[in-house]
Amino acid sequence: MIAVELVLLFSGFLGVGAGVLVVAVVEGSLLVLVAVEAWLVWRAARRARARGAGETDPLASALRAVMPGWAASVVKHDILMVRALWLAVRRKRDVPEDGEAIHYSGQLRPMMWVFFVLNPLEVALVELAVPWQTLRIVLAAVGILSTVWFLALIATMYKYPHSVDPRVLRLRYCSFFDFQVPVADIDSVVVAKRTRGMKRSSEVVEGTLILEVSRATNISISLRREHDVDLGLRGTATVRAVDFWADGPVRTAELIRSQLA
């Protein structure tokens, strides 16, 4: 919306006075809409917590209550990514005080940082290569926003690790996936590297939740009972086992076993 307004203004299609009026009306209407939806999300989140939902469940269920599923998924990811940047500023991680972090993104981070460094270079090249000022401004704005978005994505890898505490084992993938299982429902934990080459980072195959990193898993957990897994737009699935990747599999297995005791 902002990009369209800039194009209309700098192209001369709208005068300054008309442009200010259009921006005030459009952005004002959007502000009211966002405020109303935020209030509805807050109410739905309170109802979800009252029903006993987990820490992240209220956000997802509240967003789905006020907007289509695909839109709720996008908004949820954006909120979690902005929160990751805020956690980075505060030098904190989304891990309980009595819990232990289990990192999974060690193989991905170097590649992501390379792409992040290249992003500003692309913005600079566009500024030098494009002769039209209006188009340069629009492309520069898009480039800066994409750079911030990419930085937020990298932040999710650091700030949203797997974690285990005396109550819950929490398995995540950036801002895209979050699964929590009570420690009391874990039957066994073994170190076992498997390569399946799944198409997505989170898949359910024959009752097993598979969370691959670089097309591999190295920790296998069996559960005492079935659990439902939220796969976003793909719906839900029921699992009795979980295979996931941890940067330090032996230490991870020991951490989880220590909580089972």
C-alpha positions as CSV (number, residue, x, y, z in Angstrom):
1,M,0.0,0.0,0.0
2,I,2.8,2.4,0.9
3,A,4.6,1.6,-2.3
4,V,1.5,2.3,-4.4
5,E,1.0,5.7,-2.7
6,L,4.7,6.6,-3.3
7,V,4.4,5.8,-7.0
8,L,1.2,7.8,-7.4
9,L,2.8,10.8,-5.5
10,F,6.2,10.9,-7.2
11,S,4.9,10.1,-10.6
12,G,2.8,13.3,-10.4
13,F,-0.5,11.5,-10.8
14,L,-1.5,13.0,-7.4
15,G,-0.7,16.4,-6.2
16,V,0.8,17.0,-2.8
17,G,-2.5,18.1,-1.3
18,A,-4.5,15.2,-2.8
19,G,-1.7,12.8,-1.9
20,V,-1.8,13.8,1.7
21,L,-5.6,13.4,1.8
22,V,-5.4,10.0,0.2
23,V,-2.7,8.8,2.6
24,A,-4.7,10.2,5.6
25,V,-7.9,8.5,4.5
26,V,-6.4,5.1,3.5
27,E,-3.9,4.8,6.3
28,G,-6.4,6.0,8.8
29,S,-8.9,3.4,7.7
30,L,-6.3,0.7,7.9
31,L,-5.3,1.9,11.4
32,V,-8.9,1.5,12.5
33,L,-9.1,-1.9,11.0
34,V,-5.9,-3.1,12.6
35,A,-7.0,-1.7,16.0
36,V,-10.3,-3.5,15.8
37,E,-8.7,-6.8,14.8
38,A,-6.0,-6.5,17.5
39,W,-8.8,-6.0,20.0
40,L,-10.6,-9.1,18.7
41,V,-7.4,-11.1,18.8
42,W,-6.8,-10.1,22.4
43,R,-10.3,-11.2,23.4
44,A,-9.9,-14.5,21.5
45,A,-6.5,-15.1,23.2
46,R,-8.0,-14.5,26.6
47,R,-10.7,-17.1,25.9
48,A,-8.1,-19.6,24.6
49,R,-6.0,-19.2,27.8
50,A,-9.1,-19.6,29.9
51,R,-9.7,-23.0,28.2
52,G,-6.2,-24.0,29.2
53,A,-4.3,-23.5,25.9
54,G,-0.5,-23.5,25.8
55,E,1.6,-20.4,25.6
56,T,1.6,-20.2,21.8
57,D,-1.8,-21.7,21.1
58,P,-3.8,-18.6,22.0
59,L,-2.1,-16.5,19.3
60,A,-2.8,-19.0,16.5
61,S,-6.3,-19.7,17.6
62,A,-7.1,-16.0,18.2
63,L,-5.9,-15.0,14.7
64,R,-7.8,-17.8,13.0
65,A,-11.0,-16.6,14.8
66,V,-10.9,-13.2,13.1
67,M,-9.3,-13.8,9.7
68,P,-8.8,-16.5,7.0
69,G,-6.4,-19.3,7.8
70,W,-3.7,-18.2,5.3
71,A,-3.8,-14.6,6.6
72,A,-3.7,-15.8,10.2
73,S,-0.6,-17.8,9.4
74,V,1.2,-14.8,7.7
75,V,0.3,-12.5,10.6
76,K,1.4,-15.0,13.2
77,H,4.8,-15.4,11.5
78,D,5.3,-11.6,11.2
79,I,4.5,-11.1,14.9
80,L,6.9,-13.9,16.0
81,M,9.6,-12.5,13.7
82,V,9.3,-9.0,15.2
83,R,9.3,-10.5,18.6
84,A,12.6,-12.3,17.8
85,L,14.2,-9.0,16.9
86,W,12.9,-7.6,20.2
87,L,14.4,-10.5,22.1
88,A,17.7,-10.0,20.3
89,V,17.7,-6.3,21.4
90,R,17.1,-7.5,25.0
91,R,19.7,-10.3,24.6
92,K,17.1,-12.9,25.7
93,R,15.9,-16.2,24.3
94,D,12.4,-17.7,24.4
95,V,13.4,-20.4,26.9
96,P,11.9,-21.0,30.4
97,E,14.0,-19.8,33.3
98,D,14.3,-23.4,34.5
99,G,14.7,-24.8,31.0
100,E,17.6,-25.7,28.7
101,A,18.0,-24.5,25.1
102,I,18.6,-27.1,22.4
103,H,19.9,-25.5,19.2
104,Y,19.2,-26.9,15.8
105,S,20.3,-24.2,13.3
106,G,24.0,-24.4,13.4
107,Q,24.3,-25.7,9.9
108,L,21.9,-23.0,8.5
109,R,23.2,-19.8,10.1
110,P,26.4,-19.3,8.1
111,M,24.5,-19.5,4.8
112,M,21.8,-17.2,6.1
113,W,24.3,-14.6,7.1
114,V,25.9,-14.7,3.7
115,F,22.5,-14.0,2.1
116,F,21.9,-11.2,4.6
117,V,25.2,-9.5,3.6
118,L,24.4,-9.8,-0.1
119,N,20.9,-8.2,0.4
120,P,22.2,-4.6,1.0
121,L,24.6,-5.0,-1.9
122,E,21.6,-5.7,-4.2
123,V,19.9,-2.6,-2.9
124,A,23.0,-0.5,-3.7
125,L,23.3,-2.0,-7.2
126,V,19.7,-1.2,-8.0
127,E,20.3,2.4,-6.9
128,L,23.2,2.6,-9.4
129,A,21.6,0.6,-12.3
130,V,18.0,2.0,-12.4
131,P,17.7,5.4,-14.1
132,W,14.2,6.3,-12.9
133,Q,14.0,8.0,-9.6
134,T,10.5,6.9,-8.7
135,L,11.3,3.3,-9.4
136,R,14.6,3.6,-7.4
137,I,12.7,4.9,-4.4
138,V,10.1,2.0,-4.5
139,L,12.8,-0.7,-5.1
140,A,15.0,0.8,-2.3
141,A,12.0,0.7,0.1
142,V,11.2,-2.9,-0.8
143,G,14.9,-3.8,-0.5
144,I,15.2,-2.3,3.0
145,L,12.1,-4.0,4.2
146,S,13.3,-7.4,2.8
147,T,16.6,-6.9,4.6
148,V,14.9,-6.3,7.9
149,W,12.6,-9.3,7.2
150,F,15.7,-11.4,6.6
151,L,17.4,-10.2,9.7
152,A,14.2,-11.1,11.7
153,L,14.3,-14.6,10.1
154,I,17.9,-15.1,11.2
155,A,16.9,-13.9,14.7
156,T,14.3,-16.6,15.0
157,M,17.0,-19.2,14.6
158,Y,18.8,-17.9,17.7
159,K,15.9,-16.8,19.8
160,Y,13.5,-19.7,19.2
161,P,15.6,-22.9,19.9
162,H,14.2,-26.2,21.0
163,S,13.9,-26.3,24.8
164,V,13.2,-28.8,27.6
165,D,12.2,-28.0,31.2
166,P,10.7,-30.1,34.0
167,R,7.3,-29.8,32.3
168,V,7.5,-29.6,28.5
169,L,9.7,-30.5,25.6
170,R,9.3,-27.8,23.0
171,L,10.3,-28.4,19.4
172,R,10.4,-25.5,16.9
173,Y,11.6,-24.3,13.5
174,C,12.1,-20.6,13.3
175,S,8.6,-18.9,13.4
176,F,7.1,-21.6,11.2
177,F,6.5,-24.5,13.6
178,D,6.0,-25.0,17.3
179,F,5.2,-28.4,19.0
180,Q,5.0,-28.9,22.7
181,V,4.7,-32.3,24.4
182,P,4.7,-32.9,28.2
183,V,7.8,-34.5,29.5
184,A,5.6,-37.0,31.4
185,D,4.4,-38.3,28.0
186,I,7.9,-39.2,26.7
187,D,8.6,-42.9,26.8
188,S,12.2,-43.1,25.5
189,V,14.9,-41.0,23.8
190,V,17.7,-42.3,21.6
191,V,20.4,-40.8,19.4
192,A,19.7,-42.1,15.8
193,K,20.7,-40.2,12.7
194,R,18.3,-40.7,9.8
195,T,18.0,-39.1,6.4
196,R,14.7,-39.1,4.6
197,G,14.9,-36.1,2.4
198,M,11.4,-34.7,3.2
199,K,10.0,-31.8,1.1
200,R,9.1,-29.7,4.1
201,S,10.9,-28.9,7.4
202,S,7.9,-30.5,9.3
203,E,6.2,-33.6,8.1
204,V,4.2,-36.5,9.6
205,V,4.8,-39.9,8.2
206,E,3.1,-43.0,9.6
207,G,2.5,-41.5,13.0
208,T,6.0,-39.9,13.3
209,L,6.6,-36.2,13.4
210,I,9.8,-35.5,11.3
211,L,11.6,-32.2,11.8
212,E,14.6,-32.3,9.5
213,V,17.5,-29.8,9.2
214,S,19.6,-30.2,6.0
215,R,17.5,-33.3,5.2
216,A,18.4,-35.2,8.4
217,T,17.4,-36.0,12.0
218,N,19.5,-37.3,14.8
219,I,17.2,-37.7,17.9
220,S,14.3,-40.1,18.0
221,I,11.6,-39.9,20.8
222,S,8.7,-42.3,21.4
223,L,5.6,-41.1,23.2
224,R,3.4,-42.9,25.7
225,R,0.2,-41.6,24.0
226,E,-1.0,-39.9,20.8
227,H,-0.6,-36.2,20.4
228,D,-2.1,-33.8,17.8
229,V,0.3,-31.7,15.8
230,D,-0.7,-28.4,14.2
231,L,0.7,-28.3,10.6
232,G,-0.8,-24.9,9.8
233,L,-2.7,-24.7,6.5
234,R,-2.1,-28.5,6.1
235,G,-4.4,-29.2,9.1
236,T,-3.6,-31.4,12.1
237,A,-2.1,-34.9,12.4
238,T,-1.7,-37.5,15.2
239,V,1.7,-38.7,16.2
240,R,3.2,-41.3,18.6
241,A,6.9,-40.5,17.9
242,V,9.1,-37.6,17.0
243,D,12.4,-37.5,15.0
244,F,14.2,-34.1,15.1
245,W,17.6,-32.5,14.6
246,A,19.7,-31.1,17.4
247,D,23.2,-29.6,17.0
248,G,24.5,-31.6,20.0
249,P,22.5,-34.9,19.9
250,V,24.3,-36.7,22.8
251,R,23.9,-33.7,25.1
252,T,20.3,-33.3,23.9
253,A,19.4,-36.9,24.8
254,E,21.0,-36.5,28.2
255,L,19.1,-33.3,28.9
256,I,15.7,-34.9,28.0
257,R,16.5,-38.0,30.0
258,S,17.4,-36.0,33.0
259,Q,13.9,-34.4,33.0
260,L,12.3,-37.8,32.6
261,A,13.7,-38.8,36.0
